Amino acid sequence: MKKNKIILCTARYSDNLGDGIISDCTRELLNRSCPVSSVVDLDISGRTTFSLKDDKSCDVRSKLKNLVLNAPDFVKYIIVVLLWFFISKKKLKKELESILTDDVKFLVFGGGQLILDNFLSFPLKFSYISKLANKKNIPIVVLGCGVGVKKSWLAEYFYKKAFSLNSFKSVFLRDTKSVKSFEARFGSSFSGKLGLTYDSALYSSETYNIKKKKSGEKLIIGLGLSHPSELKAGSTASHDFNFKKLANLWVELISKLNETNYEIVLYTNGSSEDELFLDKVYSHFCDNVTRLPRPKNPAELIQNICRLDITVSHRLHSSIISTSLEIPSIGLTWDDKVLSFYKAIGRENFCLSGDNFTFVEIDEKIKSILNMNTKTKICDLKQAMIQYTNDALKEI
């Protein structure tokens, strides 16, 4: 049987639609490298569609999430393990049984921070998928993923066990910090090729065939809001993402920006928790700022961002999508991955502290960023990414 099917494993159907954009962009890169193959999606959590919940269910989910985040770490691990054995594993097994067929050419873990100890959620799923693919002698490639910080010995065990499998042929990570971390923690277990690439979402403009819309009379400043619980889940101990504190920071910033000649637009990457936080902040400014509708799919998120002139956001993929569309961006740090991306594009001085930013800092960055031209560098990174994809697949 001719093997011409590629399985692409991402967090595709997360309601943080940046993950869906990663999936689409990785598929585009794979199609360029393997034009005669068909790419089949596998969501790492076994989801099969984008899910938009109503406000009431969002509120309940957000409260439960905050409750879990404030629980002791051992409680978080117990909750995740119970969910895995009683719910998640069954969903994932069902999906895998339908797509791990004899015509699979290889499997790709594509983009996002999939090598992350989010209280064992990703380690359990990553290890399980890898084990089943290895049983069927399906080659595995990691393309454009990030590596999170080390938290528990158990997560390290699951990843080391996975990377020791013969099926793993190449691991190309999205930044130098991830490469160094992988080499130090998993290098002794992994026998394939380790390399560097960039985040797949940098290919957004080409994937969706879309460009930035022409500017109007006023400069449109897009402020991408994220719920403190979402930031707290992945932030370092040095950050303080208190709900009231972060809401007040945004309210103060928007109030000051409203006194300028900018047009202020608020948006999210689609996460239900982020939308609830946006509700809170937006209630102070209903008549003075524009709120973009919640995007229902990755293409709608791209459409929202392409109308902006500058973006200011915590979400990494808000910054990456903006960069791909040649829209200047200011990153608010909460995880090392944000600063790593800005370093990769040579603009680390456009990162600000995510829990302590001010109007003066933001306004200063806005004024200086307009005089920059990074188009050539971004084009170079995109070309390099195509070559890195080819290099990763050569190992199969």
Buried (B, 14 or more C-beta within 10 A) or exposed (E): EEBEBBBBBBBBBBBBBBBBBBBBBBBBBBBEBBEEBEBBBBBBBBBEEBEBEEEEEBBEBBEEBBEBBEEEEEEBBBBBBEBBEEEBBEBBEEBBEEBBBEEBBBBBBBBBBBBBBBBBBBBBBBBBBBBBBBEEEBBBBBBBBBBBEEBBEBBBEBBBBBBBBEBBBBBBBBBEBBBEBBBEBBBEBBEBBBBBBBBBBBBBBBBBEBEBBEEEEEBBBBBBBBBBBBBBBBBEEEBEBEBEEBBEBBBEBBBBBEEBEBBBBBBBBBBBBBBBBBBBBBEEBEEEBBBBEBBEBBBBBBBBBBBBBBBBBBBBBBBBBBBBBBBBBBBBBBBBBBBBBBBBBEBBEBBBEBBEBBBEBBBEBBEEBEEEEBEEBBEEBBEBBBEBBEBBBEBB
